[in-house]
């Protein structure tokens, strides 16, 4: 994971929130509607005063008549936008929490960082994967005519000197971090398979 990547660049936003006065039914509806596991609870100044989770919204006797203030967890651990993703990951591991609200210098909520966000930040971007593919082919003595990457799916067209180098080049690309699928089309200048058969 890139130690200098800030949580500001990895966090999810905008954040779906509730207030302490929100009904428990409303909070439960938001969780279900947006398929999320928790909601930050904010005051009128957008300061985080608590967090309400799926588990908390299952009180004995049901939700009717309950407010978020009754069911939320408080106080809540937050991180500032300048914290690194590596620091956030360490905090999550040490405190066994799955998400951390992110606040600005004034303590106002601006985002939320989940384990999924940390995982996504640990993966190379499509642009980085494309650059690595091109570098790998060139390092092996080949040429790249075109290369694209979308969500880890790489398409590359190029040329190598020997036909026997195609399989080695494709294997070298497949083993790069972040490459999930490869569609390769390599031409060659010398058919050493034919030469070995007729030699």
BELRA-V77671 format. One record per helix or strand of 2 or more residues. SS is the DSSP state (2 for helix, 1 for strand). FROM is the first residue (numbers start at 1). LEN is the number of residues. If there is no record, write none. Layout:
ss=SS from=FROM len=LEN
ss=SS from=FROM len=LEN
//
This chain:
ss=2 from=7 len=4
ss=1 from=17 len=2
ss=2 from=24 len=11
ss=1 from=38 len=5
ss=1 from=47 len=7
ss=2 from=55 len=3
ss=2 from=68 len=4
ss=1 from=78 len=3
ss=2 from=85 len=11
ss=1 from=99 len=5
ss=1 from=108 len=7
ss=2 from=115 len=8
ss=2 from=126 len=14
ss=1 from=143 len=8
ss=1 from=153 len=10
ss=2 from=165 len=10
ss=1 from=181 len=10
ss=2 from=192 len=7
//
